Amino acid sequence: PAGEAAPAAAAAAAAAEWSDDFELESEAGVDYSLLQKELKAGNWELADNEHRRLLCELAGEEAEERKWVYFTEIAPIPVQDLQMLDKLWMTYSKGRYGFSVQKKIWKGVKCRWANFFKKIDWVQGDNNAYRKWPEEFKWEESAAEGHLPLTNALRGTQLFEAIMTHPAFDDSAQKAAIKKEQTEDNAPGSYL
């Protein structure tokens, strides 16, 4: 029946959109297979721990030794690697988690940190106190959109802002390419 075709087509499209049939690529030579394994199994806390370790590895030896990343160490991280981290989170959460999800929410609240933290459920109570890590964070698929991955903001928001503004998540280049393509398609002498 025709009524069953639309839901089946939608389910097939959704499955294709979040297919995990892709290569784990890294310009920095990082192995993402453990992160992929934990995300695929729905082990959100273990995945977040591995994500943090990988971010330190990408940031360099000093970050690996101290087990956290300075905001100034984000810029040199290759675009491909930050996008791979994001793609893994996006794929296995079906679009609920990842840096690009967080950036969309951050932009949606006009880059206001207090509103952002509330929206992704990193604060609680009437006074918007930061959740205690790790016990008060939600390690489940049903947590607020953008809740994961966690990024330490206790020392300020500079690290998070460095990630949000990294070229890996800069959609202006993509928008410019689309606009150029549309302009070329509509150039004098072209046909629509």
C-alpha positions in Angstrom: 0.0 0.0 0.0 1.0 3.6 -0.7 0.8 4.6 2.9 3.5 2.2 3.9 6.0 3.3 1.3 6.6 6.7 2.8 7.7 5.5 6.3 9.8 2.7 4.7 11.5 5.3 2.4 12.1 7.6 5.4 13.6 4.8 7.5 15.9 3.8 4.6 17.0 7.4 4.2 17.7 7.8 7.9 19.7 4.5 7.9 21.8 5.7 4.9 22.4 9.1 6.5 23.9 7.5 9.7 25.7 4.6 8.0 29.0 3.7 9.6 30.4 2.5 6.2 33.3 5.0 6.1 37.0 4.9 6.5 38.6 6.1 9.8 40.9 8.8 8.4 43.5 10.9 10.2 45.9 13.4 8.9 47.7 13.2 12.3 47.9 9.4 12.2 45.5 8.9 15.1 43.7 5.6 15.5 39.9 6.2 16.1 38.9 2.6 16.2 38.4 2.4 20.0 36.2 5.5 20.0 34.2 4.0 17.1 33.8 0.8 19.1 32.6 2.5 22.3 30.2 4.8 20.4 28.8 1.9 18.3 28.2 -0.1 21.6 26.5 3.0 23.2 29.1 3.2 25.9 28.8 7.0 26.1 31.0 7.6 29.1 33.8 5.3 27.8 33.5 7.0 24.4 33.8 10.4 26.0 36.9 9.4 27.9 38.5 8.1 24.7 37.4 11.2 22.9 39.2 13.3 25.5 42.3 11.2 25.3 42.3 11.5 21.5 41.9 15.3 21.7 45.0 15.4 24.0 46.9 13.2 21.5 45.9 15.5 18.6 47.0 18.6 20.7 50.5 17.2 21.2 52.8 15.6 23.7 52.4 18.2 26.5 48.6 17.9 26.4 48.9 14.1 26.5 51.2 14.4 29.6 48.9 16.8 31.5 45.7 15.1 30.2 44.0 18.2 29.1 44.2 20.7 26.2 44.9 24.5 26.2 42.8 26.5 23.9 45.9 27.6 22.0 46.6 23.9 21.1 43.3 23.6 19.1 44.2 25.7 16.0 47.0 23.3 14.8 44.8 20.2 14.9 44.1 19.1 11.3 40.6 19.8 10.0 40.2 16.2 8.9 40.8 14.9 12.5 38.3 17.2 14.2 35.8 16.4 11.5 36.4 12.7 12.1 35.8 13.0 15.8 32.6 14.9 15.0 31.5 12.4 12.3 31.9 9.5 14.7 29.7 11.2 17.4 27.2 12.3 14.8 26.9 8.8 13.2 26.5 6.8 16.4 24.2 9.2 18.1 22.1 9.7 14.9 22.8 13.4 14.9 22.3 14.1 18.6 25.9 14.6 19.7 29.1 16.1 18.3 30.9 19.4 18.0 28.8 20.4 14.9 25.6 19.8 16.9 27.0 21.9 19.8 28.1 24.7 17.4 24.6 24.8 15.9 23.1 25.1 19.4 25.7 27.7 20.5 25.0 29.8 17.4 21.2 29.4 18.0 21.6 31.0 21.5 23.6 33.8 19.9 26.9 32.4 21.4 25.8 33.1 25.0 27.5 30.6 27.1 25.0 30.5 30.0 22.1 29.8 27.6 24.2 27.2 25.7 25.2 25.3 28.9 21.5 25.3 30.0 20.3 24.1 26.6 22.8 21.1 26.5 22.1 20.4 30.1 25.5 21.0 31.6 24.1 23.1 34.4 21.3 22.4 36.9 19.1 23.9 39.5 17.8 27.5 39.9 21.3 28.9 40.1 22.5 27.0 37.0 25.4 25.3 38.9 27.7 23.2 36.7 27.1 19.5 36.9 29.8 17.6 38.8 32.0 15.4 36.5 31.5 12.6 35.9 28.7 11.5 38.2 26.1 14.2 37.3 26.5 14.1 33.6 24.1 11.9 31.6 25.7 9.0 29.8 22.8 7.9 27.8 21.4 8.3 24.3 18.4 10.2 25.6 20.4 13.1 27.2 19.9 16.6 25.8 20.9 17.2 22.2 24.5 18.4 22.2 25.2 17.0 25.8 28.2 15.1 24.5 31.1 15.2 24.0 32.0 17.0 27.1 34.6 19.8 27.0 36.0 21.3 30.1 34.7 24.8 30.6 35.5 25.2 34.3 38.6 27.3 33.5 36.6 29.4 31.1 35.1 29.0 27.7 38.3 29.7 25.6 38.9 26.0 24.8 35.3 25.5 23.7 35.3 28.6 21.6 38.5 27.5 19.9 36.8 24.3 18.9 33.6 26.0 17.8 35.6 28.5 15.6 38.1 26.0 14.2 38.1 25.8 10.4 36.8 22.2 10.7 33.4 23.7 11.7 33.5 26.8 9.5 30.6 26.6 7.2 31.3 29.9 5.4 33.7 28.2 2.9 31.0 25.6 2.1 28.4 28.4 1.7 30.8 30.3 -0.6 31.3 27.3 -2.8 27.5 26.7 -3.0 26.9 30.4 -3.9 29.7 30.3 -6.5 28.2 27.1 -8.1 24.7 28.8 -8.1 26.2 32.0 -9.6 27.9 30.0 -12.4 24.8 28.0 -13.1 22.8 31.2 -13.5 25.5 33.1 -15.5 24.4 34.9 -18.7 23.9 32.4 -21.5 23.2 29.5 -19.1 19.9 27.8 -18.9 18.1 26.9 -15.7 
